[in-house]
Amino acid sequence: MATVQNLLIERLPRAQRLRLLALCEPVPLVLAEVLCEPGRPARHVYFPTEGIVSLVAPVDDKTGMEVGMVGREGVVGARLALGATTLPVQALVQCAGAAWRIDAATFRSEVGRSAELHRSLDRYVCVLMAQLATAAVCQRFHPIVARLARWLLMSQDRADADSLHVTHEFLACMLGVRRVSITTAAGALQDAGLIAYQRGALTVCDRGRLEAAACSCYATDRRAYAALMT
């Protein structure tokens, strides 16, 4: 189990942090694992310590597109703190790692006991709502190259690594576009020297220029998180 802790948990007062961790169990996050399905009762809440979880909105009972992303800065299942029993999205592990997992009923009970945890979760729900709003605007108005650059930056932030293992098919699904569009966009970024891509291994070569190539939504997301969580 990773020694790096979930940032949301780390911000809690020590006594509340230790009590919450005592109620959790460490679990691996397996690549392509589905942590919850939309509309079905959520059995657990996950606080990632490593890895990335994509929040995917379905379209007509089919795989849709990514509308949010969770790493060690957040939690999968924050909506349960508001009294909900289900999530409106599929939580899909896009980068393997690890997490603290807590039973949904135990989680709700602990939220009721801890005012600090409740406040942090309220703020994080606002972060997810901001991500959702940004994703809708981004998908409608920004070109695919800029959207891909944003997605890669968001993933790199959460993976804390320069290299990612992704396929064009997966990227097409996450961005809600055709595979050929991803091939073209990734090729443009690679030709410009911003990334290197070979056989599913994608490496960010020039972080600064990749940020310049990304749409403004990347900076918008970061500002929203900083304003609400720090």
C-alpha positions as CSV (number, residue, x, y, z in Angstrom):
1,M,0.0,0.0,0.0
2,A,1.3,3.4,-0.9
3,T,2.6,5.6,1.9
4,V,1.3,8.8,0.2
5,Q,-2.1,9.7,1.7
6,N,-5.2,11.1,0.2
7,L,-5.1,14.9,0.4
8,L,-8.7,15.3,1.5
9,I,-8.1,13.0,4.4
10,E,-4.8,14.6,5.2
11,R,-6.5,18.0,5.7
12,L,-8.7,16.7,8.5
13,P,-7.8,17.4,12.1
14,R,-5.6,14.5,13.4
15,A,-8.2,12.9,15.6
16,Q,-10.8,12.9,12.9
17,R,-8.3,11.7,10.3
18,L,-7.2,8.7,12.5
19,R,-10.8,7.8,13.2
20,L,-11.7,7.8,9.5
21,L,-8.7,5.8,8.6
22,A,-9.6,3.2,11.2
23,L,-12.9,2.7,9.5
24,C,-11.2,2.3,6.1
25,E,-9.4,-0.6,4.5
26,P,-6.6,-0.4,1.9
27,V,-7.5,-1.8,-1.5
28,P,-5.8,-1.8,-4.9
29,L,-7.3,0.1,-7.8
30,V,-7.1,-2.3,-10.7
31,L,-6.8,-1.0,-14.3
32,A,-10.3,-0.9,-16.0
33,E,-12.0,-1.8,-12.7
34,V,-15.5,-0.4,-12.4
35,L,-16.0,1.0,-8.9
36,C,-19.6,1.9,-9.3
37,E,-22.3,2.0,-12.0
38,P,-24.7,4.9,-12.6
39,G,-28.1,4.5,-10.9
40,R,-27.1,1.5,-8.8
41,P,-26.6,1.7,-5.0
42,A,-23.0,2.6,-4.2
43,R,-21.6,0.0,-1.7
44,H,-18.3,1.8,-1.0
45,V,-16.6,5.2,-1.1
46,Y,-13.0,5.4,-2.3
47,F,-10.3,7.8,-1.3
48,P,-7.5,7.2,-3.8
49,T,-3.9,7.4,-2.7
50,E,-2.4,6.5,-6.1
51,G,-3.9,6.1,-9.5
52,I,-6.7,7.8,-11.4
53,V,-10.5,7.2,-11.6
54,S,-12.5,8.5,-14.5
55,L,-16.1,9.6,-14.0
56,V,-17.9,8.6,-17.2
57,A,-21.4,9.7,-18.0
58,P,-23.4,7.1,-20.0
59,V,-25.3,7.9,-23.2
60,D,-28.4,5.8,-24.0
61,D,-27.1,3.0,-21.8
62,K,-23.8,2.9,-23.7
63,T,-20.3,4.1,-22.7
64,G,-20.4,7.9,-22.8
65,M,-17.7,10.4,-22.2
66,E,-15.6,11.5,-19.2
67,V,-17.0,14.3,-17.2
68,G,-14.7,14.3,-14.2
69,M,-11.5,12.8,-12.9
70,V,-10.4,11.8,-9.4
71,G,-7.0,11.2,-8.0
72,R,-5.5,11.5,-4.5
73,E,-6.9,15.0,-4.3
74,G,-10.4,13.8,-3.9
75,V,-12.9,11.0,-3.3
76,V,-15.2,8.7,-5.4
77,G,-18.6,8.8,-3.8
78,A,-18.7,12.3,-2.3
79,R,-22.3,12.6,-3.3
80,L,-23.3,10.0,-0.7
81,A,-22.5,12.7,2.0
82,L,-25.5,14.6,0.7
83,G,-27.9,11.8,1.4
84,A,-27.8,10.1,-2.1
85,T,-27.4,6.4,-2.4
86,T,-26.4,6.3,-6.0
87,L,-24.0,8.1,-8.3
88,P,-25.0,9.5,-11.8
89,V,-21.7,8.3,-13.4
90,Q,-19.6,5.2,-13.9
91,A,-16.4,5.3,-11.8
92,L,-13.7,3.6,-14.0
93,V,-10.1,3.1,-13.0
94,Q,-8.0,4.6,-15.8
95,C,-4.7,4.3,-14.1
96,A,-4.0,1.6,-11.5
97,G,-3.1,2.5,-8.0
98,A,-4.5,2.2,-4.5
99,A,-7.2,3.7,-2.3
100,W,-8.7,3.7,1.2
101,R,-12.2,2.1,0.9
102,I,-15.0,2.6,3.4
103,D,-18.5,1.0,3.5
104,A,-21.2,3.4,2.3
105,A,-23.3,3.2,5.4
106,T,-20.3,3.6,7.7
107,F,-19.2,6.6,5.6
108,R,-22.6,8.3,6.0
109,S,-22.4,7.7,9.8
110,E,-18.9,9.2,10.0
111,V,-20.0,12.3,7.9
112,G,-22.7,12.8,10.5
113,R,-20.2,12.8,13.3
114,S,-17.4,14.9,11.7
115,A,-18.2,18.5,10.9
116,E,-14.8,19.0,9.3
117,L,-15.2,15.9,7.0
118,H,-18.7,17.1,6.1
119,R,-17.4,20.6,5.1
120,S,-14.5,19.1,3.1
121,L,-16.9,16.8,1.2
122,D,-19.4,19.7,0.5
123,R,-16.5,21.7,-1.0
124,Y,-15.3,18.7,-3.0
125,V,-18.8,18.2,-4.4
126,C,-18.6,21.8,-5.6
127,V,-15.3,20.9,-7.3
128,L,-16.9,18.0,-9.1
129,M,-19.8,20.2,-10.2
130,A,-17.3,22.7,-11.6
131,Q,-15.5,19.9,-13.5
132,L,-18.8,18.8,-14.9
133,A,-19.7,22.3,-16.1
134,T,-16.3,22.8,-17.6
135,A,-16.4,19.5,-19.4
136,A,-19.7,20.4,-21.1
137,V,-18.4,23.7,-22.3
138,C,-15.0,22.2,-23.3
139,Q,-16.7,19.5,-25.4
140,R,-18.9,22.0,-27.2
141,F,-16.5,24.8,-28.0
142,H,-12.8,23.7,-27.9
143,P,-10.8,21.9,-30.6
144,I,-9.7,18.3,-30.0
145,V,-6.0,19.1,-29.8
146,A,-6.6,21.5,-27.0
147,R,-9.0,19.1,-25.2
148,L,-6.5,16.3,-25.5
149,A,-3.7,18.5,-24.1
150,R,-6.0,19.4,-21.2
151,W,-6.8,15.7,-20.5
152,L,-3.1,14.7,-20.5
153,L,-2.3,17.5,-18.1
154,M,-5.1,16.5,-15.7
155,S,-3.9,12.9,-15.9
156,Q,-0.3,13.8,-15.4
157,D,-1.2,15.8,-12.3
158,R,-2.9,12.9,-10.7
159,A,-0.5,10.2,-11.8
160,D,2.4,12.3,-10.7
161,A,4.5,10.9,-13.6
162,D,5.5,11.9,-17.0
163,S,4.4,8.7,-18.7
164,L,0.9,7.3,-19.0
165,H,-0.4,4.0,-20.5
166,V,-3.4,4.8,-22.7
167,T,-4.7,3.7,-26.1
168,H,-6.2,5.8,-28.8
169,E,-9.5,3.9,-28.3
170,F,-9.6,4.8,-24.6
171,L,-8.8,8.5,-25.3
172,A,-11.5,8.6,-27.9
173,C,-14.0,7.2,-25.4
174,M,-12.9,9.7,-22.7
175,L,-13.2,12.7,-25.0
176,G,-16.3,11.5,-26.8
177,V,-14.8,11.6,-30.3
178,R,-13.8,9.2,-33.0
179,R,-10.5,7.3,-32.8
180,V,-9.2,8.9,-36.0
181,S,-9.6,12.3,-34.4
182,I,-7.4,11.2,-31.5
183,T,-4.9,9.8,-33.9
184,T,-4.7,13.2,-35.6
185,A,-4.6,15.2,-32.4
186,A,-2.0,13.1,-30.8
187,G,0.1,13.1,-34.0
188,A,0.0,17.0,-34.0
189,L,1.2,17.1,-30.4
190,Q,3.9,14.5,-31.1
191,D,5.1,16.3,-34.2
192,A,5.4,19.5,-32.2
193,G,7.6,17.7,-29.6
194,L,5.1,18.1,-26.8
195,I,4.5,14.3,-26.3
196,A,6.0,11.0,-27.4
197,Y,3.6,8.1,-28.1
198,Q,4.4,4.5,-28.9
199,R,2.4,1.3,-28.4
200,G,0.2,2.7,-25.7
201,A,3.0,4.4,-23.8
202,L,2.5,8.2,-23.8
203,T,5.2,10.5,-22.4
204,V,4.9,14.2,-21.8
205,C,8.1,15.7,-23.2
206,D,7.4,19.5,-22.7
207,R,5.0,20.3,-19.9
208,G,5.2,24.1,-20.4
209,R,4.3,24.0,-24.1
210,L,1.6,21.4,-23.4
211,E,0.0,23.8,-21.0
212,A,0.2,26.5,-23.6
213,A,-1.5,24.1,-26.1
214,A,-4.3,23.2,-23.7
215,C,-7.6,25.0,-23.7
216,S,-8.4,27.4,-20.9
217,C,-10.5,24.8,-19.1
218,Y,-7.3,23.3,-17.5
219,A,-6.5,26.5,-15.7
220,T,-10.2,26.9,-14.9
221,D,-10.3,23.5,-13.1
222,R,-7.1,24.3,-11.2
223,R,-8.5,27.7,-10.0
224,A,-11.8,26.1,-8.9
225,Y,-9.9,23.4,-6.8
226,A,-7.6,26.0,-5.3
227,A,-10.5,28.3,-4.4
228,L,-12.6,25.6,-2.8
229,M,-10.1,23.2,-1.2
230,T,-7.1,25.2,-0.1
